[in-house]
Amino acid sequence: MDSNGRFPCGAAGGNIAGGLFKKINLGTLGNSLAGIVGGGLGGQLLVLLGAGGAAGGGLNLGSIVSSVLGGGVGGGVLMAIIGAIRNALKKPA
């Protein structure tokens, strides 16, 4: 699975994190966009660390697992970071 598999997994990870943590939820579009970016970054980080599966983008178990985990976890983490920053910058009413 190539890097394109990380983007939908990242979007899913962002939306799952938004559903689990209501205080940092950015809405469906915001969760998805943050998740897509985070999924790409998380998957790329795994590749740089050597845990990204086959470099040729083959469809093997290692590359599928790294795309799902790197994309989903990276998407959820980036969405949580952005949500926390957004909440910290809100002015108290």
C-alpha positions in Angstrom: 0.0 0.0 0.0 1.5 3.3 -1.0 1.3 6.6 0.8 -2.2 7.2 -0.6 -3.5 4.6 1.9 -2.4 6.8 4.8 -4.7 9.6 4.0 -8.0 7.9 4.4 -6.7 6.2 7.5 -5.6 9.6 8.8 -9.0 11.0 8.2 -10.6 8.1 10.0 -8.1 8.5 12.9 -8.9 12.2 13.1 -12.6 11.6 13.2 -12.3 8.8 15.7 -10.2 11.0 18.0 -12.8 13.8 17.6 -15.6 11.5 18.6 -13.7 10.2 21.6 -12.6 13.6 22.9 -15.5 16.0 22.5 -13.6 19.0 24.0 -11.0 19.0 21.2 -13.4 18.0 18.4 -12.9 20.3 15.3 -16.0 19.1 13.5 -16.1 16.5 10.7 -14.3 18.6 8.1 -11.7 19.9 10.6 -11.1 16.4 12.0 -10.7 15.0 8.5 -8.3 17.6 7.3 -6.1 17.5 10.4 -6.3 13.7 10.2 -5.3 13.6 6.5 -2.2 15.8 7.2 -1.4 13.9 10.4 -1.8 10.6 8.6 0.6 11.6 5.9 3.1 12.8 8.5 2.7 9.8 10.7 3.2 7.4 7.9 6.2 9.2 6.6 7.7 9.2 10.1 7.4 5.4 10.2 9.1 5.1 6.8 11.9 7.3 8.1 12.3 5.2 11.2 12.5 2.1 9.1 9.1 0.6 10.1 7.3 1.7 7.0 7.1 -1.6 5.1 8.5 -2.1 1.7 10.0 0.9 0.0 8.6 -0.1 -3.4 5.0 0.4 -2.1 4.2 -3.3 -2.5 1.0 -4.8 -1.1 2.3 -6.8 1.7 1.2 -7.1 5.3 3.9 -4.8 6.7 3.1 -2.0 4.4 -0.6 -2.3 5.0 -0.2 -2.3 8.8 2.2 0.6 8.7 -0.2 2.6 6.6 -3.2 1.9 8.8 -1.3 2.5 12.1 0.8 5.4 10.9 -2.1 7.1 9.2 -4.7 6.5 11.9 -2.5 7.2 14.9 -0.8 10.2 13.2 -4.2 11.6 12.2 -5.6 11.2 15.6 -2.6 12.7 17.3 -2.4 15.8 15.0 -6.1 16.4 15.4 -5.8 16.2 19.2 -2.8 18.6 19.1 -4.7 21.2 16.9 -7.8 20.9 19.0 -5.9 21.4 22.3 -4.1 24.5 20.8 -7.4 25.9 19.6 -9.0 25.4 23.0 -6.0 27.0 24.8 -6.2 30.1 22.5 -9.9 30.6 23.1 -10.6 33.6 25.3 -12.8 32.9 28.3 -16.3 34.3 28.0 
